[in-house]
C-alpha cells in the first residue's frame, strides 16, 4: 500500500504495545470488558 505515513513507526509500535497491555489489565485485573472496542473509542494524548 502506498501513501503517507500517518504516524511514525516507533509511535505506532508504542501505541500497540501499550494498548494491548492496558486492554489486558482492564480485562484481567479490573474485570471489565469493553464490548465495543474500536479506534473511534480510543483517545491518545501525546502530552
Secondary structure, DSSP 8 states (H G I E B T S, - for coil): --S--SS-HHHHHHHHHHHHHHHHHHHHTS----TT-SGGG------
